[in-house]
Every structure is written in C-alpha cells, then in structure tokens.
C-alpha cells in the first residue's frame, strides 16, 4: 500500500531539507548536531553528533605569500541521526564541501563554524566521509589565553611552525577541534622545492614534481587536533633508534644546529622515552623525536614548546628538563587527554612533577625538597596576573589556564598526594590512570575517584584544598 498524499508530501519535504533518508525510513527523526561540545572554557569548540575516525590533511603552502590551499578528508561516524553537522574552521575561505561523494550546501556561522547539510540524513552509527576544499592565510592567534604570545600557524618567512594548543588547529584545517574527539591522522603537505616538512608519526612517502616537494606523514594512534603538526622549513635531520627499539627522528633548524641544547636533544629524547617507560608503562606511540626551530626568527623569538604527538616542537633550544617535560606529555596529555580544558593541571602538573622526579632519580634534589622550596618561596607572577596562590587550579578560568600556578602548584599537588599515600600507591595510581584511559580522555573527577580507589582513603578534603580552592594549603594535609 502507498503512503497517503499528505504523508508523501511530508516525507518529500523532509528529504529535501536533509532531515531523513528515503520513505522507508520515514519514522526516523533527524536533528542537527550541536555546534559545540559545551566545554566550560570554549563552549563552541568541537561539535556534537559525530565522532571523527580519521583526518587526511592535504595542503600546499607557499611561504612567499603565506597562502595555504587545503583539501581535508574526514571519515567519521554519526552518534545520532544527523540532519546537519558542523566543523570548526577559523576564517578560511571554503570553496566546496562533499558528503559521501556529493556536493552539498554549507554556510559559515560566525568566524569558526562551518555548517554542513548532507543530501540525506545520516543514520546513527553510520559512517560517512566529508571533503572540504578551502584556502587562505591561516591566522596567528594570541591574547590572554597564551599570555599574549603568538600561537597557531606561525609564519616564519621561509616556512611555518605549528603550535595549536588550545584552540588553533582549526586555523589551518577543518576539524572537530576538541581533545575529546581524537582521531588518526595522515598529513600530506606540498611546499616549494628544497623545503622540508616534519610531521607526527612516520614519514610514509615523499616525492618531487613541478618544482614542489610533497611529504606524507602518518600518525598510527589517536591524536587530539591541537597536537597535529607539519612544521615547514630547512632542517638537519637525524634518524636513530632508542635503546628500547623506538624509531626516533630529530629535526633541527640549521640556525641553531650548533647550540648545546640542540646537539644534546636527541640523546635526552631517547633517554627520556625509554626511562619514563620504566616509571609509567610502555611508551604509548611507535615513534619519538623532536623539532627544534630557530627562535631568532619572529614570531618565534619567545621561549616556547609544545608536546606535538611523537615529536615535540621546541621554539628555543631545549634544556634537559624541558625535554623530559615534553616527552612526559606523550603519556600525560597525548595518550591520556583531558576531557575539558579546565583539566589542564592534569597534563602540566604531571609534566612538572616528572621533571622533579627525574632529577631525584638522577642524583639531584628530591621532588619533595624541590616542591617544598617552591611552596616556601613561589615565583612572582607577571603584572596583571593572579598571584601564585590565588587560583583554584582545577578551575582557573579560561584566560588563566596556562598560569604558572597550573604547572607548579599542579606538580606540587601530585607530590603532596605522593607524600600522603606513599610512593608505592602513588606510582600504582599513576600507572593505573594511564592504563585505564590510554588513547582516550578523562577529567579531574575521574582522577580523584581513582586516587581514592587505589589508596583506600577519603581524599575529598585533600583535593578540595589543593585543587578546588584558592589559598595556600597546609603541606601535610
């Protein structure tokens, strides 16, 4: 039997609007995915209704004009019946969008949102493919989040450096730009002949044609969007293998190739990759290494670094503790990512704690002594910033999420917890945290619950004082 005329009209209208699939699925209701994931600091960052499985970033970059031409292919799975969905893409010019091989309408809503309407509704749990073609000059970001330092896609004259934390990945490719949606990546970049591109994971292919060189990098484990990189420039490259058999690639700008930190970084990287595995469990990725940029070239003339997955990026020649810090992030932040940007202390606190623990293990000052010194005499904060003890580090506010207290008080909190529950329980807690959430994400509340489960103690007051309240805690709480 056929549908009544009114029902056929309703179904036809719904199909035209992309609200449902053909008449056989007329009972299915399709709705738009949320334009953001509701992160308390970036409520419009990320998008709802789908989960990305894989990004293939295909870009061509010309340093002479700063122009980037891109084609990003996204394979994703719907997590609801979708009538339309959003991607994050900051200010770039969108030329076309395809969904499952068909050109579809799209709209820009604000500076970052790309709203896409497929021809037909996408069923919950169905897989789909999106291809976005775009171009423009990626915009460098700044402002109070990054202490007024530039970040994002940094144009360096003859190349570019990419440090996207927290919200700058979508300045150079369309994405579900939040750590809660991690995916596999293939990064294919074409540049003028003679330049090199250093990305995440493994270099799987390169070729030369028409005066251009193309490099294809592949990351074989899930990665948050802000950790993707494809630094462009001229590099001295070395390839080695760590003592535990992890392939290592280090790329150094010739302008700093003779600096002691640049010379020593490959050895520090190999040592940290292997030794931290003894503390925290197996290194979570298949490659390691570093990218060292020349910070004498604006806008890189400020000390900075980012734990870009498998291959941290240093914008100044690093020191040993800096390498230990960034390699520790391969566990804390990269393998186990934060569920909200307010949880940043989990990444940075553990990285600072690892610096101090490393020194303790290598005959230096104990972590307890190091943090007690900071406790007694914390460093002064930059003008206009809250004082060291003035933040609740589990909720510092968006503009203070990289405040020095997040790093130092975060590490101090972990040492205070170690002091309270004992070495054995603390290291068991740390390894369990990494094992249970490997390649996923988790929150402060998850950590607190696990700490109580592992230690068998009621730690609510401890965490309230150390994480959720401003003011100077009593060390022995």
ABEGO torsion letter per residue (X at the ends): XBBBAAAAAAAAAAAAAGABBBAAAAABBBBBBBABAGBAABAABEBBGBBBABBBBBBBBBAAAGBBBBBBBBBBBBABBBABBBBBBBGBBBABBBBGGBBBBBBBBEAABBBBBBABBBBBGBBBBBBBBBBEBBBBBBEAAAGGBBBEBBBAGABBBBBAOAAAAAAABBBBBBAABBBBBBBBBBBBBGBBBBBBEBBABBBBBGGBBBBBBBBABBBBAAABBBBBEBBBBBBBBBAAGBBBBBBBBAAAAABAAAAAAAAAAAAAAAAAAAAAEBBABABBEBBBBBAABOAAABBBBBABBGBBBBABBBBAAAAAAAAAAAABGAABBBABAAAAAAAAAAAAAAAAAAAAAAGBBBAAAAAAAAAABBBBBBBGBBBAAABBAABAEAAAAABAAAAAAAAAAAAAAAAAAEAAAAAAAAAAAAAAABGBBBBAAAAAAAAAAAAGBBAAAAAAAAAABBEBBBAAX
